[in-house]
């Protein structure tokens, strides 16, 4: 399945997650991962904002991982609190934010999205 532009891609298995990460790395795209849980109030609070970012920055991969559903990925990234957001560039974590910090998340997404924006000539 191709990654749709402007949507948050929910990864329900480690394979799905790895596939999306590989696509993003091959395309040299920034990835922002939202580690979330269905029972987490702050996660539900910030989810609509995450969707807005996906629409605003279609050149960025926005992935959502439920820590209870995809435990291997949560363990791999050492997730201890929800929500946790990881910024991945060229397969390397460059930043993380723990908690539903709306302003900080907006600032960091804008900052990294600007660095990876496609040039006007492409």
C-alpha positions in Angstrom: 0.0 0.0 0.0 1.4 3.4 -1.0 1.7 6.1 1.7 -1.0 8.6 1.1 -0.1 12.2 1.3 -1.5 14.2 4.2 -2.6 11.3 6.3 -1.4 9.7 9.5 -0.5 6.1 8.8 -1.4 3.8 11.6 1.0 0.9 11.8 -0.7 -2.2 13.3 2.2 -4.6 12.9 6.0 -4.4 13.1 6.1 -5.4 9.4 3.9 -2.4 8.5 6.0 -0.1 10.6 9.3 -1.4 9.1 7.8 -1.1 5.6 6.8 2.6 6.2 10.2 3.4 7.7 12.0 1.8 4.8 9.9 3.8 2.3 10.6 7.0 4.2 14.3 6.3 4.3 14.5 5.4 0.6 12.6 8.7 -0.2 14.8 10.6 2.2 11.7 11.8 4.0 11.4 12.9 7.6 9.3 10.6 9.8 7.4 11.7 12.8 6.2 8.8 14.9 3.4 9.2 17.5 3.7 6.4 20.1 0.2 6.3 21.6 -2.3 4.2 23.5 -6.0 3.9 23.2 -6.5 4.5 27.0 -4.2 7.5 27.1 -6.2 10.8 27.5 -3.3 13.2 26.4 -2.8 11.0 23.3 -6.5 11.5 22.3 -6.1 15.2 23.1 -3.1 15.7 20.7 -4.3 13.2 17.9 -6.3 15.8 15.9 -3.2 18.1 15.9 -1.1 15.3 14.6 -3.6 14.9 11.7 -3.4 18.6 11.0 0.4 18.4 10.7 0.0 15.5 8.3 -2.2 17.7 6.1 0.1 20.7 6.4 3.3 18.8 5.7 2.5 16.2 3.0 6.2 15.6 2.3 6.7 14.2 5.9 5.7 10.6 6.9 3.5 10.7 10.0 3.2 7.3 11.6 1.1 6.3 14.6 2.0 3.3 16.7 -0.2 1.9 19.5 2.3 0.7 22.1 -0.1 -2.0 23.3 -0.7 -3.3 19.8 2.9 -3.1 18.4 4.9 -3.9 21.5 8.1 -4.8 19.6 8.4 -1.3 18.1 7.6 0.4 21.4 10.4 -1.7 23.0 12.8 -1.0 20.2 12.3 2.7 20.7 12.3 2.4 24.5 9.0 4.1 24.9 8.1 4.6 28.6 5.4 7.3 28.4 2.6 8.2 26.1 2.4 10.2 23.9 6.0 10.1 22.8 7.0 11.6 19.5 10.1 10.6 17.6 11.6 12.5 14.7 13.5 10.2 12.4 15.7 11.5 9.6 17.7 9.2 7.3 16.9 6.3 9.7 18.3 8.1 12.8 16.4 9.6 15.7 17.1 13.4 15.7 14.6 14.5 18.3 12.0 13.2 20.7 9.2 14.8 22.7 7.5 13.1 25.6 4.0 14.3 26.5 1.2 16.1 24.8 3.2 19.4 24.4 1.3 21.0 21.6 3.5 24.1 21.1 6.8 22.2 21.3 5.5 19.6 18.9 4.3 22.3 16.4 7.6 24.1 16.6 9.7 20.9 16.1 7.5 19.6 13.2 7.7 22.9 11.4 11.5 23.1 12.0 12.3 19.6 10.7 9.7 19.7 7.9 11.3 22.9 6.6 14.7 21.2 6.5 13.3 18.4 4.5 10.9 20.3 2.3 11.2 19.4 -1.4 12.9 22.2 -3.4 10.8 24.3 -5.7 12.6 23.0 -8.8 11.6 19.3 -8.2 
